[in-house]
């Protein structure tokens, strides 16, 4: 009996702490799209003013492409942001998990 081993997908983790007005948002969107086209899984963590990116439709459209988006619940609460469908509210523990599980991790601050 022969078994084929499935190759594990590479994982890219991204931390974004800047607001949607920053050029970092555009960079993260384009970088994420490139990673997806290379068959990579992408998990983005938002904190500080980066949590405001959930109001950017181009950024949130990444959810439809299979990207996992988690934001710091504490930072969102401080900025009076409400939960959105498809976006995980997490903590620094979640960020540490993303860093640990990612093959590559990029920080945009």
PAVOVEX-459675 format. One record per residue (C-alpha): residue number from 1; residue in three letters; x, y, z. Coordinates in Angstrom, 3 decimals. Example, Ala and Ser with C-alpha at 12.3 -4.5 7.8 and 13.67 -1.06 7.14 Angstrom:
# PAVOVEX-459675
(1,'ala',(12.300,-4.500,7.800));
(2,'ser',(13.670,-1.060,7.140));
//
This chain:
# PAVOVEX-459675
(1,'unk',(0.000,0.000,0.000));
(2,'unk',(1.376,3.399,-0.913));
(3,'unk',(0.554,6.659,0.761));
(4,'unk',(1.173,10.043,-0.748));
(5,'unk',(2.263,12.653,1.724));
(6,'unk',(0.623,15.994,1.206));
(7,'unk',(3.053,18.841,1.287));
(8,'unk',(2.331,21.244,4.123));
(9,'unk',(1.501,24.746,2.934));
(10,'unk',(3.871,27.500,3.924));
(11,'unk',(2.357,29.915,6.433));
(12,'unk',(2.888,33.652,6.428));
(13,'unk',(2.055,35.648,9.546));
(14,'unk',(1.680,39.419,9.407));
(15,'unk',(1.372,42.002,12.176));
(16,'unk',(-0.165,45.332,11.144));
(17,'unk',(-0.264,48.151,13.710));
(18,'unk',(-0.845,51.179,11.479));
(19,'unk',(-4.119,52.777,10.381));
(20,'unk',(-5.697,52.325,6.928));
(21,'unk',(-4.275,55.690,5.844));
(22,'unk',(-0.746,54.295,6.105));
(23,'unk',(0.973,52.887,3.023));
(24,'unk',(1.448,49.732,5.098));
(25,'unk',(-2.168,48.701,4.495));
(26,'unk',(-1.722,48.715,0.714));
(27,'unk',(1.589,46.871,1.094));
(28,'unk',(0.026,44.196,3.312));
(29,'unk',(-2.877,43.708,0.883));
(30,'unk',(-0.563,43.276,-2.122));
(31,'unk',(1.887,41.079,-0.209));
(32,'unk',(-0.969,38.896,1.007));
(33,'unk',(-2.373,38.515,-2.510));
(34,'unk',(1.096,37.510,-3.760));
(35,'unk',(1.458,34.958,-0.961));
(36,'unk',(-1.959,33.496,-1.740));
(37,'unk',(-1.069,33.164,-5.417));
(38,'unk',(1.985,31.178,-4.286));
(39,'unk',(-0.285,28.757,-2.404));
(40,'unk',(0.589,30.058,1.065));
(41,'unk',(-1.740,30.396,4.029));
(42,'unk',(-1.843,33.901,5.512));
(43,'unk',(-2.851,34.981,9.012));
(44,'unk',(-2.932,38.710,9.812));
(45,'unk',(-2.998,40.127,13.341));
(46,'unk',(-4.144,43.740,13.829));
(47,'unk',(-3.334,45.811,16.880));
(48,'unk',(-2.990,49.456,17.951));
(49,'unk',(-4.442,51.668,15.170));
(50,'unk',(-4.189,48.675,12.837));
(51,'unk',(-7.562,47.508,14.164));
(52,'unk',(-9.176,50.299,12.108));
(53,'unk',(-8.339,48.293,8.980));
(54,'unk',(-11.518,46.276,9.554));
(55,'unk',(-13.315,49.354,8.188));
(56,'unk',(-11.365,49.190,4.908));
(57,'unk',(-13.318,47.145,2.364));
(58,'unk',(-10.216,46.293,0.314));
(59,'unk',(-8.543,44.931,3.421));
(60,'unk',(-11.592,42.978,4.592));
(61,'unk',(-12.007,41.490,1.095));
(62,'unk',(-8.975,39.331,1.944));
(63,'unk',(-11.339,37.235,4.077));
(64,'unk',(-13.085,36.062,0.901));
(65,'unk',(-9.715,34.834,-0.372));
(66,'unk',(-9.124,32.616,2.656));
(67,'unk',(-7.023,34.922,4.817));
(68,'unk',(-7.497,34.670,8.574));
(69,'unk',(-7.735,38.063,10.277));
(70,'unk',(-7.459,38.390,14.041));
(71,'unk',(-7.362,41.654,15.937));
(72,'unk',(-6.501,42.646,19.464));
(73,'unk',(-9.816,42.737,21.328));
(74,'unk',(-8.434,45.175,23.895));
(75,'unk',(-7.311,47.654,21.212));
(76,'unk',(-10.653,47.309,19.406));
(77,'unk',(-12.554,47.938,22.631));
(78,'unk',(-10.471,51.056,23.348));
(79,'unk',(-11.428,52.363,19.903));
(80,'unk',(-15.121,51.403,20.272));
(81,'unk',(-15.003,48.949,17.354));
(82,'unk',(-17.669,46.270,17.272));
(83,'unk',(-17.219,42.650,16.287));
(84,'unk',(-17.479,41.856,12.591));
(85,'unk',(-18.424,38.571,11.011));
(86,'unk',(-15.387,36.580,9.954));
(87,'unk',(-12.895,38.582,12.012));
(88,'unk',(-11.505,36.987,15.159));
(89,'unk',(-11.127,39.034,18.316));
(90,'unk',(-8.084,37.810,20.202));
(91,'unk',(-5.210,38.679,22.495));
(92,'unk',(-1.431,38.716,22.652));
(93,'unk',(-1.663,34.959,23.128));
(94,'unk',(-3.129,34.709,19.618));
(95,'unk',(-0.313,36.854,18.242));
(96,'unk',(2.258,34.574,19.895));
(97,'unk',(0.506,31.555,18.374));
(98,'unk',(0.632,33.113,14.889));
(99,'unk',(4.338,33.888,15.270));
(100,'unk',(5.049,30.335,16.435));
(101,'unk',(3.025,28.651,13.679));
(102,'unk',(4.287,30.820,10.809));
(103,'unk',(7.185,29.869,8.563));
(104,'unk',(7.751,33.582,7.950));
(105,'unk',(6.501,36.517,10.007));
(106,'unk',(6.441,40.170,8.945));
(107,'unk',(5.707,43.197,11.111));
(108,'unk',(4.386,46.491,9.715));
(109,'unk',(4.526,49.122,12.436));
//
